[in-house]
């Protein structure tokens, strides 16, 4: 906090602020307006100060790690290609010193143990009106391998959801622990179950921002979260070891306890990063045995919701650090981009290579399909619901230019050939577009070769829609949004069939290869982010993708006309996040004060 203040990157708010909804509303507005970090010194009902927007922009995150970010990049480069050192000795001269700071070390005591308090005394941050209680939104969840509990190199650090209060939890000794599929703690949980033992877990909050980033980093094999945090922090991470899970010694807070690996309790709802509530489900819980904190403890937090939010910066930093790793992890794949505006996991873009028959100019995807399978089998990338992949022999595609990337594929896609479905598979725990928790489908859209069409930028003048459909809008070249009747149940599929039958009679749609059926085409076409969000968070590929002039050949589904994605809200979808109007009015009133904070509200 002192460092951010010295750099002119901190606002201090000394008047009382309520952690129940008001603080989150302030944070959302300050982030969206590019504001600095905020230190709340007077928190209603709590004696601890709170801080938010620490990672309020990519520039600010780079500032936090200004002394180490380049060193970490060099370290990753050497890990990928050790032969680079003799080729560029001056560039990599500092790598051995960086490596020495990486290894975590044991300690008997730490600053986090200076004081203790009750669980109910911690800040009760609630971000959205229908949240099930107060949550820790920047937790560092630490667990060790039950088969090697003293090995710090086998400690897992992850940012898993922690519910502090509400539901059926005892407010003084139970907290919810929600982790999703493909998370490292699950391996430790399984080992504890197999041994018939409780799983020791520590939740720490605060300390070096390097620990926060390490908790969300997808790391290459052989690089643990604690070693990465040490490199990014510029010093070895000190861990307290005793008859409990490892504790980050320099954290601001530590919640120490044990998980009964066979027991669950209701957790949620919680406003999540897809822009909807994740609903109440049974998840593990932590029996809290101790709560420690530094004598000068500050509780950092963020707010989760429809992107962009502060965790967008995490994604940007992750791309900066891991983009160079991709070709070594997945051969032939040059780049991947998890699209933040679509909620990260629903939509993944990738650039691959066509090298199978270099003497023949690729006319249809071949190696791209192999690479797509490798992507969908790799860690958290496997949660992608829509994977768009193409090759780039001329190195002309910029994967972070989402509109240009998708138009590149749409100019080339042949829907009779280029759609590849996986049905009845796992999807993101937070995605309610599927058929159940973690249950849904995926589709790979793979296209290569020369363009086969130009993309239209206007609605065809002869487009006629059936009753109940209206207001066609071009979202971007090649993409049309059409407003349809409310989806009320299985019978609503007949509405879509009527639309497709009518579209089959329109011969001017060949340059509009993708159509989104939605509830509000004005909203869908207003911004690219709106379209990305509703199209890919509100659809389950195997059920909601349809097309004009469908054909099935050897069990391969395709269509000769435009592809139609039904992105209307379905009855089983989770509700979207909407602010409390009274809190909105309260923060509006703050904006009239003319103080340092007001200009960001």
N, C-alpha and C positions, 0 to 999 in steps of 0.2 A: 504494500500500500504506500509506503514511503517512497519507493522507487517510482510508482505511477504519479504520485503527487509532485515529486521533483521534476518529472518530465511534462508537467502540465496536462496529465491524462487522468485526473481524478476530481470528481465533485464530492464534497462532503455535505450531507443533509443532516442538520442538527435538530430540526423539529420532528415531532412524533409522526411515524409512519406505521401503518397496520400491515403485518405480514400476511393477513388474511385478505388476499386478492389485490389490495391497493399496491403493495410493493411490486407484484408481478406486472400490473398494468403500467407502472412507471418504467420498469425495466424494458418491457416490450417497446414502448414508445422511444425511449432513449436509444435503444439498439437500432431501430429502424431509421432514426435520424442521424446515425453516425456519431452518437455521443460518446463521452469518455466513461471510465469506470465510475461507480457510485459507492460511497461509503455511508451507510445509514447508521448514525450513532445513537438514535433514540427510537428503539423498536418497541412498539406497544406490547406489553405483557411479557417482555423478555429483557434480561439484563445484558445480553451479548449484542455487540454491534454486528451488522450484516453488510456484505459487499456483493455487488453484482457487476456485470458487464466487463469483467476482467479481460475477456477475450472479445471485446466489442467490435473489433475489426481485424482484418489480416495484418494491417500495419501495426496495430497495437500488440498483437501476438508476436510479431517479429521483434517488436521493441522489448517485450518481456524476455525473449530468448536471444537478444542481440549479441551476447558474448559467446553463445554456444551453437547457434543454428547452423552456421557454416561448418563448424567442426563435426557436427552430427552428419551433415550431408557427405562430408569427406569420408567419414567412417563407413557410411552405407555404401559409398562407391567402392571402397577397398574391400568390403565384405563381398560385394558382387564380383569384383575382378581384382584379386590380389596382385596380379601382374602389373597393375597400373602404378604401383609404388615405384619400382625402378625406372619406369618410363617418365614419371613426373615427381621426382623426389622432393622438390621444394613445395609442391602443392600438398603433399601428404606428410610433410615433416612433423606436423602436430598430432598425427593419428595415434602414435603410441601413448602420448600423454593423455589424450582423450580416453583411450582404452583403459588406462589406469583408474580413471574416475568412474568407470562403469560398474564395477563389481560392488554389490551391496555388502554392508558389513554389520555384524552383530554388535549390540550394545546392551549394557545392563539397565540403563535408565535413559529417559529422554524428556525433552521440554514438555511434551504432551501430557506427562504424568504430574505436572505441577499442582493441579487442582482436580477435584472431582465434583460432580453434580448429579442431580436426578435426571432421568430421561425426559420427564415432563418439563424440565426447565430449558430444554433446547428450543431454538426458534421454530415456531409452527408455521412454516411457509406453505400457503395454499395458493395455487396459481389460477385455477379455473373453478367456476361456481359449483360444478358437479363432481369435483375431485372427492375421493373417499375420505380424505383427511389431509394431514400435513405430510410433506415428502421432503427427503433429502435429494436435491437435484444435481449436486456435484459430488457424489460419494466415491470413495476409493475403497472397493471391497476386496479384502485380502484373505486368501485361504492358502493352506499348504497341502501338499500331497500327503494323504494319510499314510502312505507307504514309506515316505521319507520326510517326516515332519521337520527335521532340522536343516534341510537343504534349502537355502535361500534361493538357489537357482531353479527350484521347482515351485516357488511361490507364484500363485496367480493373482494378478491385479486387474480388476475390471470395474467398469462403471455400470453397475446394475441398480435397478430401481429400489429405493428403500422407503417404505411407508412408515412414518414415525407415529402416527396416531389414527384413530378411527376404527371402523369395523369392529371386530371382536378382540382386538389386541388389548392386553393389559397395559395401560398407559405408562407403567413404571418398569416393565421388564420384557416387553415383546414388541418387535418391529417386523414389518413385512420385508421379504427379500424376493424380488421378482427378477428372475433372469430368464432369458430367452434361449431358443435353440442355437446351437453352434457357439456356445460361450464356454470359456475355459473352466469356470467353476463347476460345470456339469461333470467333468472328468473326476474332480475331487469328490463331488457329491456321490457319484457312482461307487468310487473306491470306499468311501465311508459306509455306504449301504452294504457293500460286499463284506466288509469287516464287522458289521453290526455295531458301529461306533457313531457317536455324535461327530459332527464336523465343526471344528473350531473356526470361527470367522470373525474378522475385525472390520469394522467400517470406520475409516478415517476421513476427516474433512479438513481441507485447507492444507497449509504447508506450501511447499514449492509448487508453482504452477506446472512444473515438469511432471509431477505425479498425476495431476489432472489430465494432461495430454496423454501420458503413457497409458492411463486407464482405458482410453478409447482407441489406441493405435492398433491397427492390424499389422503385426510384426512378422518379418520373415523367420523361417526356421532357425533356431539357435540363438535368437535374440529375445531375451525375456523383457517383460515390462519394467522390472526394477533396474536392469542394466541400461535399458534405453533411457529411463528417467535419470539415472546417474549421469549419463553422457549429456543429456539436455540441461540438467541442473548445474553441471560443471563440478559436481562433488559426489562422492559415494553416498548412496541412500542408506541412512542408519535405520536398522530394524531392531526392535526390542523383542527378545525371545524369552518365553517363560512357559508356564503351563497353559498357554492360550495361543491363539493364532498370532502370527507375526504382526507387530504394530509399527507403523511408520512413526519414528521417534520425534520428528520435527513437525508433525501435523498440528493443527489447531485443536482438533477434537478426535477422540477415539471412543468408539462404542464396541465393547469387547463381549463376545458371547459364544454360544454354540447353537448349531442347527441340528435338530432331530431329523435325519435324512428321510424318515418314513412319514413325517407329519406335515400337514399343510393347514393353512387358514385362508379365509377369503382376503384377497388383496385387490385394491382398486375401488372404483374407477380412477383414471388418471388421464389428464389431457396430454396427449403424446405428440411425437414429432411428425406423424402423418397428417396432423391437423384435425384429428378426431379423438374422442375418448377411447382408451382401451378399457374394456369393461371388467367387472369383478369376476375373478377366477381364483381357484385354489392355488396357492404358491407356498414355498417354504417360508419359515419365519425364524427369526433369531431371538433366542432367549438371552437378553442382555444381562451380563453379570457386573460390568463396570462401565462407567462413563467418565472419561478423563478429559481435561482440556488444559491448554496453556494458560498462564496467568494473564496474558494479554490477548486472549483468543478472539478471532474474528470469524464469523460464519459466512463463507462464500456460497453463493447460489446462482443459479441461472433459471430461465423460464423455458419450458418446452412447449412447442405448439407448431402450427402450420409454418413451414419455412417461408422466408428466412427468419431464423432466430439466432441467438448467440452460438448455438452448436453448429451453425453453418460455417463459422470460422474454423471449428475443429476439422470439418471436411476439407476446407481449403488448405489447411496446414498438412493434413494427412496426404492430400494429393501432391503437395510440394515435396514431401519427404519420400513418398512411396512410388511416385510415378516412375523414377528410374529403376525401381526393383522389378516392375511388372515383366519385362522381357526375360529376366532370369528365372522368374517363378513359373511363368506359363510360356514356354517356347513358341515363338511365332506371333505372340500378342504384343503389339507395340504400345498400346495405351488402353486404359479403361476409365470410365467416368460414371460414378454413381450420382444420379441427378438429384440434387438437394431439393429443388422445387417440387419434385414428385414424391418427396418423402424418403429419399435415398434408396431404399431397397426395392420399391416397385419398378424402377426404371434404371437400367444399366446400358451405357453405350460402350462400344469396344471397337478398336481398330486392330485387325489381324493381318495375316499374310496369305497369299495364294502361291505356294512354292511346289506343289505336287508335280506339276508338268510345266516348268518354266519355258519350254520351247513352244508351248501353246498358250495363246492369250486366253485367260480364264473367261468363260462365258457364263458360268454359273458357279455358285459356292461349292467348294470341295473341302480344302483344308480349313476354311472358315468354320465349317460345322464341327470338325474335330476340336478346334480351338474353343468354340462355344461350349462344347461339353466339358472341356478342361476348366473353363471359367466357372461354370455352374457346379463344378465339383471342388471348388477352392474356397474354403473358409466361409467368411461372411458374404463373399460374392455369390455363393450358392443360394442366397436368399432372394436374388433378383427374380422378379416376376415377368418382366419384359426385358429381353436382351436384344438390342439392335447392334448388329456387327457387320462391318464391311472391311475391305482392304484399301490400302492407300499406296499404290506403287510409286506415285509421284511425290509423296510426302507433302501433300497440299491440304490435307484435312486438319482442322483444329478441333479436337474432340470437345473442348469446353465451349465452343460456339454451337449450342444445342440446335438452334433452328437450321443453321447451315448443314450440320451433320445429318439431321433427319431428312432434309430436302435432298441431300446427296443420295441417300438410300431410296427415297420415294421416287426419284428420277429413274432408278434402275430396278426396283422391285417388281417381280412377277409373282403375283399372289397365288398363281397355280403351283408354284414351285418353292417359294422362299419362306414359307411359314412352317415351323417345326415345333409341335406341342409336346409338353410333358403333362400328363393328366394325373390326378390323384397323387399329388406330391406335397412336400412341405413348403410353406411360405412363411414370411415374417410373422412372429407372434402378434405383432401390433396391427396386422392387416386383416380387416374384417370383411374383405370383399370375397373371400373364399367360402368353402362349404363347412368350416368349423375352425376351431383354434388350431393354428399352424397348418391348416389343410386348404389346399387350392390347386392351382395349376400354373404352368409357365409357358411362354412361347419365345422362341428364337426367331428373329427376323433377320435373315442373312441375305445380302445382295452384293453383287459385284458386276464387273463388266462395264460396257459403255452405256450412257443414258439411252433409255427407250422412249422417253416422253419429256415434254416440257410441262411445267407445273402451272396450273391456272391460278390467277390472282383475283378472279371475279366469279360471282355466282352465275351459273349459266342462265341466260334469259328465258330458256324454255323449261326450267326446272319446275315441275309440278309436284306438290306434296299431297299425301292423303289427309283426310280430316284429322285434326288433332296435332298435326305437325306444322311447324311454322318457323319463320325468322331465320333462314339459313344465313350463316356468316362465314366468310373466309378467315381462318385463324392465321394462317401464313400460306405461302404458295404451296398448293397441293393438298391442303387440309381444310375440310369444311365442318362446321358445327351446325347441327340441326336440333331445334327444340322439339321435344316430344311429349306425349301424355305422361302423367305421373306413373311410375312403376309401382303397382299395387300387389303383384303376386304372379304366379305362373302364367296366368292369362295375358299378362303384359307382353309376353314373348310374341303373341299374335300381333300386337301393335308393330313390333319391329318387323315381322314378316310382311305386314301390309306396306310398310315403308320400302322395304327391299324390293317388293314386287313392283312398286311404282317407279323406283329408281332404275329398274331393269329396262324400263321403256325410254329412258333418257340417254340418248347416244352422245351427249356432250360432257359426260362425267369422266372420260378417260384421262383427263389431265387433273382430276381431283381424286387421287387414288386412296385417300384416307378420309373417312367420315366419322365424326364423333356424335353419337346420339346423346343428348344431355337434357337437363331440366331447364337450363337458362343459357341460351346461346349468346346473349349479350355478355354475360359474365365470362363464358368460356373464351370468347374472342377478344375480350378487353385487353388481356396481356398474355404473353406466351406462358408465364408462370401459372396463370389461372387454368389454362388449357392443360398444361402438364399435370397439375395437381389433380384436377377432377378426372381426367381421362385415365390416369394410371393408378390412382388410389381407389377408384370406384368401379373397377372392372376386374373380373376373373377370366383370364383368357379363354379357357375351354368352354365357358358358358356364355360369355358376353361378347366374344368375337363372332361376327357373322359376315356375310358378304353377298355381293350381287352376282348371280349366276354361279352358284356353288357347285363344285364337283369333288368327288372322292374317288381317287384312283389308287388301288393297292393300299387302302387304309390311309392314304395321304390326303388331308383336307386342303382345299384351296378354292379360289374363286377367280372368275375371269374379269369381273368388274371391280368396283371400289370395295375396299375393306371397310366394314362398319364395326365400331367399338361402342357397345351400349354402356355408357358411363352415367346412366341415370342412378339416382339414389335408390337402393333396394331396401325392402323392409328389414333385412337382417344386418344392414350396415350400422356401424356405431355412429352416434350423433356427432356432428361437427362442433368445434369449439367456438363458443360465443361469449363475449365479455358480459359481466354483470352491469346493467345500465346505471345503477346507483354508483358503482365504483368508477365507471367511466365518467360520470358527471363530477364526481369528487376530484378526479385527476384533472379534468378540464378546468376546474376551479383553481387548482394548483398552478396551471399554466398561465393564469392572469396575474400572478404575483410579481413577475418581472425579476426573479432572482436568477442565480446561476443555472439552476435546474430547469426553470420555466421554458427557456427557449427550445428545449428538446421535447417538451410535452405537447 
